[in-house]
Amino acid sequence: MRLKIYKIVALLLLSTYTFIHCSIAVFQLQYSVIMPQFTKPRTLAVPVKTPQGHFFFAGHTIERVKWWSSGPMRKLYFLLVVMIMTNTANDFDRSMMNGLQSLSYWQEYFNHPSGSILGLFNASMSLGSLIGLFFVAYTIDLLGRRAGVLIGSVIMCHGVGLQTGAANFGMFVSSRLLIGFGDCIVLGSAPLHITELAPPQDRAVLVTLSGASYHSGAFIASWVTYATLKIPSDWSWRLPSLLQCTFSIIISIAIFFTPESPRWLISKDRSEEALDIIAKYHSVNGDRDDKLVQLDYNEIVAAIKMDQEANRTGWLDLVKTPGNRKRLGIITAIGFFSQW
């Protein structure tokens, strides 16, 4: 009976991924029909190169700020790098299962799992993440980006404790579900927080580093399980499990010193707080009347006002227009293919 349940769960997970894959194909087919065909321009538009030491923002050429000369900006960049660790923690948690399967003590403790049981061992974290999808958007919109990062990290730490002390198969799988659930909330909060808080001059770089840091977690997880390979006890797999919480603890501490997203504050009618944060962390002298500060603030206000006037805040907005459907297809494809 238990084996049948495992097979059913494995089939459900497979069906979910198949559904995503089919959705991507539908999006691709849809765009081949809907998207209009444009004639090739006679002359190619050449992008204007920014002057040295400047960058383009909101239609203006802005002089780059030497962030290392400002205490608040140095602090912000450091905290944003810590937030980037969320992706490292994500891949560490997911890749560690590959290393655990090579440990003899883990194999013996769980009676050499195979087939659908082994599949459930590996897929349980992804299942937890799928469940978390239904909560993450409401959590970070209602409570804020900082709260989302903190809540997700705390949930992950609880899951790590449960996995480290796992006494049987059910306890181990439950812990992985919990880790996946918390991980989904963290990954829904941290990249958004980085994007909305990073100074415009380096926003693209920081967001790119956030995505690129994913594979660093696999690298660390591989060496951790290799280092514990020779431990002659169950701690050969319990110790790597325990070390999963390292990044989550660091992130949980750092989030108390990280300012809230200005965009979220403005959406909650806390515009003065948002302007203070932008002035403090996006300019060297903390001047609220600085050109970049005003451009950044007004752009956020205008974008939120347009969204509110159009009432474009529902789930159906993802598929209402061809442009949004294309974006959804690309995002889904990235999520799907990143599983490999």
Order of alpha helices (4+ residues) and beta strands (2+ residues): alpha-beta-beta-alpha-alpha-alpha-alpha-alpha-alpha-alpha-alpha-alpha-alpha-alpha-alpha-alpha-alpha
